[in-house]
Amino acid sequence: MRDTTALTGRILRHWRQRPVSVLLGLLFPVLMVLMFGYLFGGAMAVPDGRYLDFLVPGMLAMAMLFGLEAMAVAVTTDAARGVTERIRAMPVSAAAVLAGRCVADLLNAVLGIAVVVVTGLLVGWTANRGFPAALAAVGLLVWLRFAFTWVGTYLGLLLKTPESAVAVQVLVWPVGFLSGAFVSPSTMPGWLGALSTANPLSATASAIRELFGNPGWNADGWAAGHAVLLAVLWPAVLTAIFLPLAVRQYRALGR
């Protein structure tokens, strides 16, 4: 715990020294909400509601996916600058090194959620099921971000260089759009809709729409009726796979 706290503090101090990049990262989802809501929203018809009410929960889920690429870039940057090797030479827990970055990323994610929520409220989005349900929705978002953090950490440790981490940044976008964050999977061709429905992002987007009391497209099937359950299970599966992989990859560095 002491090592994790110290390493989390290190990352937060680095962010304080470059506030512009942190601010741009927080404002990018805001730009996406405004762009999709006002440029494309007029072409979107959502049953029983407005597209903006459908979009904001989807954008909140999409913002959690951005943690994957951010973590991969941060880990590869530390490796390229020799920071990783210096920390490995110290009597520091391997798990604490990765956990410190994870905690810092989750703090950033909570701040990002707040920024998108405030933006949504300013443009007319509403959460209609009360504070406890809204808090549960935020919990599901942080849980998803936690899982994506470990995926990004493992990929960053595997790729090792910032240049190779660009591939992760490129792949994040197809994964994000191949989901129910912006449109319903039912509007896609059958096989593509099935892939979109199986996307963990779709489960969280659908679950938080339900918890916020926001509209969604009418859909049949087990996944549509158990979105909250899937939003809990998918991150658990991803964490169970990628957390031990990340710790093992970190311990294997330099061998």
C-alpha positions in Angstrom: 0.0 0.0 0.0 2.9 2.4 0.8 4.5 1.7 -2.5 1.3 2.1 -4.4 0.6 5.4 -2.7 4.0 6.7 -3.5 3.9 5.7 -7.2 0.4 7.1 -7.6 1.7 10.4 -6.2 4.5 10.4 -8.7 2.1 10.1 -11.6 -0.2 12.9 -10.2 2.8 15.2 -9.8 3.8 14.6 -13.4 0.2 15.5 -14.5 0.4 18.7 -12.5 3.5 19.6 -14.5 1.7 19.2 -17.8 -1.9 20.4 -17.2 -2.6 21.2 -20.8 -2.3 17.6 -22.0 -4.5 16.4 -19.1 -7.1 19.0 -19.8 -7.2 18.1 -23.5 -7.7 14.5 -22.6 -10.7 15.5 -20.4 -12.2 17.7 -23.0 -12.0 15.3 -25.9 -15.1 13.3 -24.9 -16.9 16.7 -24.5 -16.0 17.4 -28.1 -17.4 14.0 -29.1 -20.7 14.7 -27.3 -21.1 18.0 -29.0 -20.1 16.8 -32.4 -22.3 13.6 -32.5 -25.1 15.3 -30.6 -25.4 18.4 -32.8 -23.8 17.4 -36.2 -25.2 13.9 -36.5 -28.0 13.8 -33.9 -30.6 15.2 -36.3 -30.3 12.1 -38.5 -30.7 9.7 -35.6 -34.2 8.6 -34.5 -34.3 6.9 -31.1 -37.6 5.2 -30.0 -39.2 6.9 -27.0 -36.6 9.6 -26.6 -33.9 12.0 -28.0 -30.6 10.9 -29.5 -28.8 13.2 -27.1 -30.2 11.2 -24.1 -29.0 8.0 -25.9 -25.6 9.4 -26.7 -24.4 10.7 -23.4 -24.4 7.3 -21.6 -22.7 5.8 -24.7 -20.1 8.5 -24.7 -19.4 7.9 -21.0 -18.8 4.2 -21.8 -16.6 5.2 -24.7 -14.5 7.5 -22.5 -13.7 4.5 -20.3 -12.2 2.7 -23.4 -9.8 5.6 -23.9 -8.1 4.5 -20.7 -6.8 1.5 -22.6 -4.8 3.5 -25.1 -3.7 6.1 -22.4 -2.3 3.3 -20.3 -0.5 1.6 -23.1 1.1 4.9 -24.1 2.1 5.8 -20.5 3.6 2.3 -19.9 5.6 2.3 -23.1 6.8 5.9 -22.5 8.1 5.0 -19.0 9.9 2.0 -20.6 11.5 4.1 -23.3 12.7 6.7 -20.8 14.3 4.2 -18.6 11.9 4.9 -15.7 10.7 1.3 -15.6 14.2 -0.1 -15.2 15.1 2.4 -12.5 12.0 1.5 -10.5 12.6 -2.2 -11.0 16.1 -1.7 -9.4 14.4 -0.5 -6.2 12.9 -2.7 -3.5 9.4 -2.0 -4.8 6.5 -4.5 -5.2 5.9 -5.3 -8.8 2.2 -5.3 -8.2 2.5 -1.8 -6.6 4.2 -0.4 -9.7 1.2 -1.4 -11.8 -1.4 -0.6 -9.2 -0.1 2.9 -8.7 -0.6 3.7 -12.3 -4.0 2.0 -12.2 -5.1 4.1 -9.2 -4.0 7.3 -10.9 -5.9 6.4 -14.0 -9.1 5.7 -12.1 -8.8 9.1 -10.4 -8.5 10.6 -13.9 -11.5 8.5 -15.1 -13.7 9.8 -12.3 -12.8 13.4 -13.2 -13.5 12.6 -16.8 -16.9 11.1 -15.9 -17.8 14.3 -14.0 -16.8 16.5 -17.0 -19.0 14.5 -19.4 -21.9 14.4 -17.0 -21.8 18.2 -16.5 -21.6 18.7 -20.2 -24.6 16.4 -20.7 -26.6 18.3 -18.2 -25.7 21.6 -19.8 -26.9 20.5 -23.2 -30.2 19.0 -21.8 -29.4 15.4 -20.9 -31.1 14.1 -17.8 -30.7 11.2 -15.4 -34.3 10.2 -14.5 -34.0 7.4 -11.9 -32.5 9.2 -9.0 -29.1 9.4 -7.3 -28.6 5.8 -6.1 -29.2 4.5 -9.7 -26.9 7.2 -11.1 -24.2 6.2 -8.5 -24.5 2.6 -9.6 -24.0 3.7 -13.2 -20.9 5.5 -12.3 -19.7 2.4 -10.4 -20.1 0.3 -13.6 -18.2 2.9 -15.6 -15.3 2.9 -13.1 -15.4 -0.9 -13.1 -15.1 -1.0 -16.9 -12.2 1.5 -16.8 -10.4 -0.7 -14.2 -10.6 -3.6 -16.6 -9.4 -1.7 -19.6 -6.6 -0.3 -17.5 -5.1 -3.7 -17.1 -5.6 -4.5 -20.8 -3.7 -1.4 -21.7 -1.0 -2.1 -19.1 -0.4 -5.5 -20.5 -0.3 -4.3 -24.1 2.1 -1.5 -23.1 4.4 -3.9 -21.4 4.3 -6.2 -24.4 4.9 -3.6 -27.0 7.6 -1.7 -25.0 7.9 1.4 -27.3 5.7 4.5 -27.8 5.8 4.0 -31.5 4.4 0.5 -31.3 1.7 1.8 -28.9 0.2 3.8 -31.8 -1.3 0.5 -33.0 -3.3 0.3 -29.8 -4.6 3.9 -30.4 -5.6 3.0 -33.9 -7.4 -0.2 -32.8 -9.4 1.5 -30.0 -11.6 3.3 -32.4 -12.9 0.3 -34.3 -13.6 -1.4 -31.0 -15.4 1.7 -29.8 -17.6 2.1 -32.8 -18.3 -1.6 -33.1 -20.5 -1.3 -30.0 -23.8 0.1 -28.9 -22.3 3.3 -27.7 -23.5 5.4 -30.7 -26.0 3.2 -32.5 -28.0 0.1 -31.8 -26.5 -3.2 -32.8 -29.9 -4.1 -34.3 -29.3 -1.5 -37.1 -26.2 -3.4 -38.3 -25.9 -6.5 -40.5 -26.6 -9.6 -38.6 -23.0 -10.9 -38.0 -21.8 -7.3 -37.3 -24.6 -6.8 -34.8 -23.7 -10.0 -33.0 -20.1 -8.8 -32.6 -21.4 -5.4 -31.4 -23.7 -7.0 -28.9 -20.8 -9.1 -27.5 -18.6 -6.0 -27.0 -18.1 -5.3 -23.3 -18.7 -1.6 -24.2 -22.2 -2.4 -25.4 -23.1 -4.1 -22.1 -22.0 -1.1 -20.0 -23.6 1.5 -22.4 -26.9 -0.4 -22.2 -26.7 -0.9 -18.5 -26.0 2.7 -17.6 -28.8 3.9 -20.0 -31.1 1.6 -18.0 -29.8 3.0 -14.6 -30.0 6.6 -15.8 -33.5 6.1 -17.1 -32.4 7.0 -20.7 -33.9 5.6 -23.9 -32.4 2.8 -25.8 -33.3 1.0 -29.0 -35.8 -1.8 -28.6 -33.9 -5.1 -28.8 -34.7 -8.7 -28.1 -32.3 -11.3 -26.8 -30.7 -12.4 -23.6 -28.0 -9.7 -23.7 -30.5 -6.9 -24.0 -32.4 -8.1 -21.0 -29.4 -8.7 -18.8 -27.2 -5.6 -19.6 -26.4 -4.8 -15.9 -25.3 -8.4 -15.2 -23.1 -8.4 -18.3 -21.7 -5.0 -17.3 -20.5 -6.5 -14.1 -19.3 -9.8 -15.6 -17.4 -8.5 -18.6 -14.9 -6.4 -16.7 -14.5 -9.2 -14.2 -13.5 -11.5 -17.0 -11.1 -9.0 -18.6 -9.5 -8.2 -15.2 -9.1 -11.9 -14.4 -7.3 -12.4 -17.7 -5.1 -9.3 -18.1 -4.2 -8.4 -14.5 -2.1 -11.5 -13.9 -0.7 -11.3 -17.5 0.4 -7.7 -16.8 2.1 -8.6 -13.5 3.8 -11.6 -15.1 5.0 -9.4 -18.1 6.3 -6.8 -15.7 8.3 -9.4 -13.8 9.6 -10.8 -17.0 11.1 -7.5 -18.2 14.9 -7.6 -18.5 15.2 -11.4 -18.4 
